[in-house]
Amino acid sequence: MAEITTIARPYAKAAFDFALEQKAVESWAEMLNFAALVSENEAMQPLLSGAMASNKLAELFIGVCGEQINEQAQNLLKVMAENGRLVALPAVAQQFVEMQREYAKEVEAQIVSATELTSEQLQELSASLEKRLARKVKLNCSIDTSLIAGVIITAGDLVIDGSVRGKISRLSDTLQS
């Protein structure tokens, strides 16, 4: 996994820098996402790992993508095909989105609660997280009844466990030591 990430990083960075320069970050995110979906297709998998010549593979891949990608994105795909890196497209698209969020000072927070949160609670959580992280926050909520009560918040590297299950676990650890 780390190897694919390392392979994808320079392609994502180059695409992001170019998209930023052209003021086309949104369209590039869409094009890379589409190309990533094409590369993950079951019919494409054998071709990407096969012994097909890079120029033929690039031509075929670009043909499948059709009008969904522009000329500059086609050039990126040709370079990736020449280097045998089309399999890294999903990681390139993912890193591109991460760079896009970082640039826009946005973060995605996962909220896992024991019960459904009210819109008032969500607004309060969002405001608190935005203040703490100094970024715009997008909340993704889910419910896990095994938490008993409370919430677990995950935003990037930050994890806040305010669940009763977490508090009981910490209390148990303290009593055992």
N, C-alpha and C positions, 0 to 999 in steps of 0.2 A: 504494500500500500504506500509506504513512504517513497518507494522508488518511482511509482507513477506520479506522485505529488511532485517529486523533484524534477521529473521529466516535463510535467505540465507547466510548472511555474514560469519558465522563460517565455513560453508561447502565450500564456495568459497575460503576462506583464506586457509583452509586445502588443498584443491585441488591445489591452486596456489603454495603454499609452496612445496608440493610434486612434482609438475610439474617442478618447478624451480630447485629443488634438482636433479631431473632426467634429466634435460635439455630437457624437452619435452613439453614446454609451448604451442607451436603451435598445437601439436597433442591433448593436453588436451582441448584446446579451441574448436577444431573441435568436439571432443567427447562430450563435455558438450553442445555444440550447437545442435548436433544431438539428444542427450537425451532430451533436452528442447523441440525440435520440436516434438518428440514422446509424451512427456507429454502434449503438447498442442493439440494433435490430438483429434478430436471429439469422436472417438471410445474409447480412453483411459480415457477421463474425468470421466465417471461414475465409472470406476474401481478404479481410484485414490481417489475418495471421498467415495467409497463404504466401505462395512464392510469385505472385503476380508482379509484373514490372511496375515500379512506382508511378511512372507517367500514365500507364493504363489504369492503375488503381485510382489515381487522382481524378482522371477523366471520368471514370465510372462513378466515383463518389460525388463529384460535382454534378454529374448528370442526374443522379438520384435526388440531390438537394434542389436542383432546378433553380427557380427564381426566388427561392427562400433566402439565398445568400447572394451578396453583391460581389463585384469583381475583386475587391480587396480581401474579402473573406475567402474567395476562391484561391487567391495567392497564398494565404495562410495554409489552406488545406493542401495545396501543392507542395509547399515546403515541408509540412508535416508528413505527407506521403513519401517524399524523397528521403526523409530521415526515418521512415518506418514508425511514425509516432501517431498515426490516426487512432489507434486504440486508446490513446490518452485523452481523446476529445471530451469525455465526460468530466474528467478531472480539470481540464482546461476551462470548461464552462463553469464548473463549481468555483474554481479559484477566481475567475473573472467576476462572478457575482459577489464573492467575498471582497474583492478589491473595490467593486462598485459600492457596496455597503460601507466600507471603510472610508471611501472618498466622500460619501454623502453623510458620514457620521451617523449611521444607522446601525442598530443591533437588533437581532431577533431573540426574544426571550421566551423560554418554554415555561409555562406555568402549569404545574400539576397540583390539583387541589382535591380534597376529600369530597367536596360538594361543589355544585355549580356556583360560580361567583356572580354577583350582581354587576350590572354595568357601573354602578357607583364604586364598587370595590375594584373593578378593573381600571377605572379612570384613576383612582387613588394609587394603585400599584404602578400604573404607567407613569404617572407624574413623579412618584418617588424614584423609580428606576431611571427616568430621564435625568433627574437631578443628580443622582449618585453616579451615573455613567457618563454624564455630559454628552449624551447622544439621543437621537430619536429612537424610540423603542416600539417594535412591533411585537405584540403579544400573541403567542400560540398557546391556547388553553386546552387542557385535557383533565379528565377526572379519574382518580384512582382511590377507590373506597378503602383500600387497605391502609391508607395514611391515617385513618381514624378521624383526624381533624387537622386543619392548617393547610399550608402550601409549601411546595418546593419550587424555587425559582432558579432557573439556569439561563445565564446570559453570557455567552462566550466562556471565559474561564471562571466567572463568578458563579458560585452555587450557594444559595441561601436555603437552608432546610429549616423551615418553621413548622414542620409537621409534628404531630404528637408522637408518631412512630419514631421519628428522628430523635426527639427529646427523650423518649423512653430508652432508645438505644444508647444515647450518650450517658444517661443516668446509670444504665447497666454497666457500661464501660468504667465509669467513675467508681461505682461500688465494688467492682471486681479488682481494681488496682490498689 
